[in-house]
Amino acid sequence: MDYIVGEVYEGIITGITQFGVFVELFPLNEKGGQIPFTPETKKKSVSGMVHISEIAEGFIKDINEFVKEGQKVNVKYLGFNAQKKITLSIKQAVAAVNTPPQQNFEDMLKKFTKGTEEKLGEYRRRAEGKGNKKRR
């Protein structure tokens, strides 16, 4: 089973440099779920890098203020860079977990139509009420 681009996985920070952190991803089982590290499964794990720009929002002066070596983190699997190395993102993983699911177009259209019909009905009731009154 391979890691899927765009999915969020759990890993452990194995190294910190000035330009980013190295993360070892927990290995996958046959169904695509992650399994904890053991001496046997560690051989199946893969390592990738999180560039400093993908650790958190805003400017990062010192990476150690955000992460520690040995820390478990959720990372989004971004794929491979030009040097065929795995690229990961902590920042995008946090955003993916905290983003509510998108509504589909049909649900949005129903909500819009219902709101429009309610407003139109209210407008008609007010217009009819004004038409029945006589001016002095």
FIKOLZA-1660 file (N, C-alpha, C; in steps of 0.1 Angstrom, whole numbers, plus 5000, padded with zeros to 4 digits):
% residues 136
   i   px   py   pz ch aa at
   1 5008 4988 5000  A  M  N
   1 5000 5000 5000  A  M CA
   1 5009 5012 5000  A  M  C
   2 5006 5022 4992  A  D  N
   2 5013 5035 4991  A  D CA
   2 5006 5046 4998  A  D  C
   3 5014 5056 5002  A  Y  N
   3 5008 5068 5007  A  Y CA
   3 5001 5076 4996  A  Y  C
   4 4990 5083 4999  A  I  N
   4 4982 5089 4989  A  I CA
   4 4985 5105 4990  A  I  C
   5 4988 5111 4979  A  V  N
   5 4990 5125 4979  A  V CA
   5 4977 5132 4984  A  V  C
   6 4979 5142 4993  A  G  N
   6 4967 5150 4998  A  G CA
   6 4962 5144 5011  A  G  C
   7 4965 5132 5015  A  E  N
   7 4960 5126 5027  A  E CA
   7 4969 5130 5039  A  E  C
   8 4963 5130 5051  A  V  N
   8 4970 5133 5063  A  V CA
   8 4974 5120 5070  A  V  C
   9 4987 5120 5074  A  Y  N
   9 4993 5108 5081  A  Y CA
   9 5000 5113 5094  A  Y  C
  10 5002 5103 5102  A  E  N
  10 5009 5106 5115  A  E CA
  10 5023 5101 5114  A  E  C
  11 5032 5109 5120  A  G  N
  11 5046 5105 5120  A  G CA
  11 5054 5111 5132  A  G  C
  12 5066 5108 5132  A  I  N
  12 5075 5113 5143  A  I CA
  12 5086 5121 5138  A  I  C
  13 5089 5133 5144  A  I  N
  13 5100 5141 5140  A  I CA
  13 5113 5135 5144  A  I  C
  14 5121 5132 5133  A  T  N
  14 5134 5125 5136  A  T CA
  14 5146 5135 5135  A  T  C
  15 5144 5147 5129  A  G  N
  15 5155 5156 5128  A  G CA
  15 5151 5170 5126  A  G  C
  16 5158 5180 5131  A  I  N
  16 5155 5194 5129  A  I CA
  16 5167 5201 5123  A  I  C
  17 5165 5208 5112  A  T  N
  17 5175 5216 5106  A  T CA
  17 5171 5231 5105  A  T  C
  18 5179 5240 5100  A  Q  N
  18 5175 5254 5098  A  Q CA
  18 5164 5255 5088  A  Q  C
  19 5164 5246 5078  A  F  N
  19 5154 5248 5067  A  F CA
  19 5142 5239 5068  A  F  C
  20 5140 5231 5079  A  G  N
  20 5129 5223 5081  A  G CA
  20 5131 5211 5090  A  G  C
  21 5121 5202 5090  A  V  N
  21 5122 5190 5099  A  V CA
  21 5120 5178 5091  A  V  C
  22 5126 5167 5095  A  F  N
  22 5125 5154 5089  A  F CA
  22 5115 5146 5097  A  F  C
  23 5105 5140 5091  A  V  N
  23 5095 5132 5097  A  V CA
  23 5095 5118 5092  A  V  C
  24 5094 5108 5101  A  E  N
  24 5093 5094 5097  A  E CA
  24 5078 5091 5098  A  E  C
  25 5072 5087 5087  A  L  N
  25 5058 5084 5087  A  L CA
  25 5056 5069 5093  A  L  C
  26 5045 5068 5101  A  F  N
  26 5042 5054 5105  A  F CA
  26 5039 5046 5093  A  F  C
  27 5043 5033 5093  A  P  N
  27 5040 5024 5081  A  P CA
  27 5025 5022 5079  A  P  C
  28 5022 5017 5067  A  L  N
  28 5008 5014 5064  A  L CA
  28 5006 4999 5065  A  L  C
  29 4994 4995 5068  A  N  N
  29 4990 4981 5068  A  N CA
  29 4984 4978 5054  A  N  C
  30 4979 4966 5052  A  E  N
  30 4974 4962 5039  A  E CA
  30 4961 4970 5035  A  E  C
  31 4954 4976 5045  A  K  N
  31 4942 4983 5042  A  K CA
  31 4944 4998 5040  A  K  C
  32 4957 5002 5042  A  G  N
  32 4960 5016 5041  A  G CA
  32 4960 5024 5054  A  G  C
  33 4957 5018 5065  A  G  N
  33 4957 5024 5078  A  G CA
  33 4971 5024 5083  A  G  C
  34 4974 5033 5092  A  Q  N
  34 4988 5033 5098  A  Q CA
  34 4989 5024 5110  A  Q  C
  35 5001 5019 5112  A  I  N
  35 5004 5010 5124  A  I CA
  35 5015 5016 5131  A  I  C
  36 5016 5014 5144  A  P  N
  36 5027 5020 5152  A  P CA
  36 5040 5014 5149  A  P  C
  37 5051 5021 5153  A  F  N
  37 5064 5016 5151  A  F CA
  37 5067 5004 5160  A  F  C
  38 5073 4994 5154  A  T  N
  38 5079 4982 5161  A  T CA
  38 5092 4979 5153  A  T  C
  39 5101 4971 5159  A  P  N
  39 5113 4968 5151  A  P CA
  39 5110 4963 5137  A  P  C
  40 5099 4955 5136  A  E  N
  40 5096 4949 5123  A  E CA
  40 5090 4959 5113  A  E  C
  41 5081 4967 5119  A  T  N
  41 5074 4977 5110  A  T CA
  41 5082 4989 5107  A  T  C
  42 5092 4992 5115  A  K  N
  42 5101 5004 5112  A  K CA
  42 5108 5003 5099  A  K  C
  43 5110 4990 5094  A  K  N
  43 5117 4988 5081  A  K CA
  43 5108 4993 5070  A  K  C
  44 5094 4993 5072  A  K  N
  44 5085 4997 5062  A  K CA
  44 5081 5012 5062  A  K  C
  45 5086 5019 5072  A  S  N
  45 5083 5033 5073  A  S CA
  45 5091 5041 5062  A  S  C
  46 5086 5053 5059  A  V  N
  46 5093 5062 5050  A  V CA
  46 5096 5076 5057  A  V  C
  47 5106 5083 5053  A  S  N
  47 5109 5096 5058  A  S CA
  47 5107 5106 5048  A  S  C
  48 5103 5118 5052  A  G  N
  48 5101 5129 5043  A  G CA
  48 5105 5142 5050  A  G  C
  49 5104 5153 5043  A  M  N
  49 5108 5166 5049  A  M CA
  49 5097 5176 5049  A  M  C
  50 5096 5183 5059  A  V  N
  50 5086 5194 5060  A  V CA
  50 5095 5207 5060  A  V  C
  51 5094 5215 5049  A  H  N
  51 5101 5227 5047  A  H CA
  51 5096 5237 5058  A  H  C
  52 5105 5246 5062  A  I  N
  52 5102 5256 5073  A  I CA
  52 5089 5264 5069  A  I  C
  53 5087 5266 5057  A  S  N
  53 5075 5274 5053  A  S CA
  53 5062 5266 5054  A  S  C
  54 5063 5253 5056  A  E  N
  54 5052 5244 5057  A  E CA
  54 5050 5239 5072  A  E  C
  55 5056 5246 5081  A  I  N
  55 5055 5242 5095  A  I CA
  55 5043 5249 5102  A  I  C
  56 5042 5262 5100  A  A  N
  56 5032 5270 5106  A  A CA
  56 5030 5283 5098  A  A  C
  57 5018 5290 5100  A  E  N
  57 5015 5302 5093  A  E CA
  57 5025 5313 5098  A  E  C
  58 5029 5322 5090  A  G  N
  58 5037 5333 5094  A  G CA
  58 5052 5330 5094  A  G  C
  59 5060 5340 5098  A  F  N
  59 5074 5339 5098  A  F CA
  59 5079 5330 5110  A  F  C
  60 5088 5321 5107  A  I  N
  60 5094 5312 5118  A  I CA
  60 5108 5316 5119  A  I  C
  61 5112 5321 5131  A  K  N
  61 5126 5325 5133  A  K CA
  61 5133 5313 5138  A  K  C
  62 5127 5305 5148  A  D  N
  62 5133 5293 5153  A  D CA
  62 5123 5282 5153  A  D  C
  63 5127 5272 5145  A  I  N
  63 5118 5260 5144  A  I CA
  63 5115 5253 5157  A  I  C
  64 5125 5253 5166  A  N  N
  64 5124 5247 5179  A  N CA
  64 5113 5253 5188  A  N  C
  65 5108 5265 5184  A  E  N
  65 5097 5270 5191  A  E CA
  65 5083 5264 5187  A  E  C
  66 5083 5256 5176  A  F  N
  66 5071 5250 5171  A  F CA
  66 5071 5235 5173  A  F  C
  67 5082 5229 5171  A  V  N
  67 5083 5214 5172  A  V CA
  67 5095 5209 5179  A  V  C
  68 5095 5197 5184  A  K  N
  68 5106 5191 5191  A  K CA
  68 5109 5177 5185  A  K  C
  69 5122 5173 5185  A  E  N
  69 5126 5160 5180  A  E CA
  69 5119 5149 5189  A  E  C
  70 5113 5139 5182  A  G  N
  70 5106 5128 5188  A  G CA
  70 5091 5131 5190  A  G  C
  71 5087 5143 5186  A  Q  N
  71 5073 5147 5187  A  Q CA
  71 5064 5140 5177  A  Q  C
  72 5052 5135 5180  A  K  N
  72 5043 5130 5170  A  K CA
  72 5036 5142 5164  A  K  C
  73 5035 5141 5151  A  V  N
  73 5028 5152 5143  A  V CA
  73 5019 5146 5132  A  V  C
  74 5009 5153 5128  A  N  N
  74 5001 5150 5117  A  N CA
  74 5007 5158 5105  A  N  C
  75 5009 5151 5094  A  V  N
  75 5015 5158 5082  A  V CA
  75 5006 5154 5070  A  V  C
  76 5005 5164 5061  A  K  N
  76 4999 5161 5048  A  K CA
  76 5009 5157 5038  A  K  C
  77 5007 5146 5031  A  Y  N
  77 5016 5140 5021  A  Y CA
  77 5014 5148 5008  A  Y  C
  78 5025 5155 5004  A  L  N
  78 5024 5164 4992  A  L CA
  78 5029 5157 4980  A  L  C
  79 5037 5147 4981  A  G  N
  79 5043 5140 4970  A  G CA
  79 5058 5141 4970  A  G  C
  80 5063 5142 4958  A  F  N
  80 5078 5142 4956  A  F CA
  80 5082 5155 4950  A  F  C
  81 5094 5160 4954  A  N  N
  81 5100 5172 4949  A  N CA
  81 5108 5168 4937  A  N  C
  82 5115 5178 4931  A  A  N
  82 5124 5176 4919  A  A CA
  82 5135 5166 4922  A  A  C
  83 5139 5165 4934  A  Q  N
  83 5150 5156 4938  A  Q CA
  83 5145 5142 4942  A  Q  C
  84 5132 5139 4939  A  K  N
  84 5126 5127 4942  A  K CA
  84 5125 5124 4957  A  K  C
  85 5124 5134 4965  A  K  N
  85 5123 5133 4979  A  K CA
  85 5109 5136 4984  A  K  C
  86 5104 5129 4994  A  I  N
  86 5090 5131 4999  A  I CA
  86 5089 5144 5005  A  I  C
  87 5078 5152 5001  A  T  N
  87 5076 5165 5008  A  T CA
  87 5063 5164 5016  A  T  C
  88 5063 5170 5027  A  L  N
  88 5052 5169 5037  A  L CA
  88 5049 5183 5042  A  L  C
  89 5037 5185 5048  A  S  N
  89 5033 5198 5054  A  S CA
  89 5026 5196 5067  A  S  C
  90 5030 5202 5077  A  I  N
  90 5023 5203 5090  A  I CA
  90 5012 5213 5089  A  I  C
  91 5015 5225 5083  A  K  N
  91 5006 5236 5082  A  K CA
  91 4993 5231 5074  A  K  C
  92 4995 5225 5063  A  Q  N
  92 4983 5220 5055  A  Q CA
  92 4976 5209 5062  A  Q  C
  93 4982 5201 5070  A  A  N
  93 4976 5190 5077  A  A CA
  93 4966 5196 5088  A  A  C
  94 4971 5206 5095  A  V  N
  94 4962 5213 5105  A  V CA
  94 4950 5219 5098  A  V  C
  95 4952 5226 5086  A  A  N
  95 4941 5232 5079  A  A CA
  95 4931 5221 5074  A  A  C
  96 4936 5210 5070  A  A  N
  96 4928 5199 5065  A  A CA
  96 4919 5194 5076  A  A  C
  97 4924 5192 5088  A  V  N
  97 4917 5187 5099  A  V CA
  97 4907 5197 5104  A  V  C
  98 4910 5210 5104  A  N  N
  98 4901 5220 5109  A  N CA
  98 4891 5226 5099  A  N  C
  99 4892 5222 5087  A  T  N
  99 4883 5227 5076  A  T CA
  99 4870 5219 5076  A  T  C
 100 4858 5225 5077  A  P  N
 100 4846 5218 5077  A  P CA
 100 4843 5212 5063  A  P  C
 101 4836 5201 5062  A  P  N
 101 4834 5196 5048  A  P CA
 101 4826 5205 5039  A  P  C
 102 4829 5205 5027  A  Q  N
 102 4822 5214 5017  A  Q CA
 102 4808 5209 5014  A  Q  C
 103 4799 5218 5012  A  Q  N
 103 4785 5214 5008  A  Q CA
 103 4786 5211 4993  A  Q  C
 104 4778 5202 4988  A  N  N
 104 4777 5200 4974  A  N CA
 104 4768 5211 4968  A  N  C
 105 4769 5212 4955  A  F  N
 105 4762 5222 4947  A  F CA
 105 4747 5221 4949  A  F  C
 106 4741 5209 4949  A  E  N
 106 4727 5208 4950  A  E CA
 106 4722 5213 4964  A  E  C
 107 4729 5210 4974  A  D  N
 107 4725 5215 4988  A  D CA
 107 4725 5230 4988  A  D  C
 108 4736 5236 4982  A  M  N
 108 4737 5251 4982  A  M CA
 108 4726 5257 4974  A  M  C
 109 4722 5251 4963  A  L  N
 109 4711 5256 4954  A  L CA
 109 4698 5255 4961  A  L  C
 110 4695 5244 4968  A  K  N
 110 4683 5242 4976  A  K CA
 110 4682 5253 4987  A  K  C
 111 4692 5256 4994  A  K  N
 111 4693 5266 5004  A  K CA
 111 4690 5280 4999  A  K  C
 112 4696 5283 4987  A  F  N
 112 4694 5295 4981  A  F CA
 112 4680 5297 4976  A  F  C
 113 4675 5287 4970  A  T  N
 113 4661 5287 4964  A  T CA
 113 4651 5289 4976  A  T  C
 114 4653 5282 4986  A  K  N
 114 4644 5283 4998  A  K CA
 114 4644 5297 5003  A  K  C
 115 4656 5303 5005  A  G  N
 115 4657 5316 5010  A  G CA
 115 4651 5327 5001  A  G  C
 116 4653 5325 4988  A  T  N
 116 4647 5334 4978  A  T CA
 116 4632 5333 4978  A  T  C
 117 4626 5321 4979  A  E  N
 117 4612 5320 4979  A  E CA
 117 4606 5326 4992  A  E  C
 118 4613 5325 5003  A  E  N
 118 4608 5331 5016  A  E CA
 118 4608 5346 5015  A  E  C
 119 4619 5352 5009  A  K  N
 119 4620 5366 5008  A  K CA
 119 4610 5371 4998  A  K  C
 120 4608 5364 4987  A  L  N
 120 4598 5368 4977  A  L CA
 120 4584 5368 4982  A  L  C
 121 4580 5358 4990  A  G  N
 121 4567 5357 4997  A  G CA
 121 4565 5368 5006  A  G  C
 122 4575 5372 5014  A  E  N
 122 4574 5383 5023  A  E CA
 122 4572 5396 5016  A  E  C
 123 4579 5398 5005  A  Y  N
 123 4578 5410 4997  A  Y CA
 123 4564 5411 4991  A  Y  C
 124 4558 5400 4986  A  R  N
 124 4544 5400 4981  A  R CA
 124 4534 5403 4991  A  R  C
 125 4536 5397 5004  A  R  N
 125 4526 5400 5014  A  R CA
 125 4527 5415 5018  A  R  C
 126 4538 5421 5018  A  R  N
 126 4539 5435 5021  A  R CA
 126 4533 5444 5010  A  R  C
 127 4536 5440 4998  A  A  N
 127 4531 5447 4986  A  A CA
 127 4515 5447 4986  A  A  C
 128 4510 5435 4989  A  E  N
 128 4495 5434 4989  A  E CA
 128 4489 5442 5000  A  E  C
 129 4496 5442 5012  A  G  N
 129 4491 5450 5023  A  G CA
 129 4491 5465 5020  A  G  C
 130 4500 5470 5013  A  K  N
 130 4501 5484 5009  A  K CA
 130 4491 5488 4999  A  K  C
 131 4487 5478 4990  A  G  N
 131 4478 5481 4980  A  G CA
 131 4463 5483 4985  A  G  C
 132 4460 5477 4996  A  N  N
 132 4447 5477 5002  A  N CA
 132 4444 5490 5010  A  N  C
 133 4454 5496 5014  A  K  N
 133 4452 5508 5022  A  K CA
 133 4449 5520 5013  A  K  C
 134 4440 5529 5017  A  K  N
 134 4437 5541 5009  A  K CA
 134 4444 5552 5015  A  K  C
 135 4448 5561 5006  A  R  N
 135 4455 5573 5009  A  R CA
 135 4445 5584 5013  A  R  C
 136 4449 5592 5022  A  R  N
 136 4440 5603 5026  A  R CA
 136 4443 5616 5018  A  R  C
% end
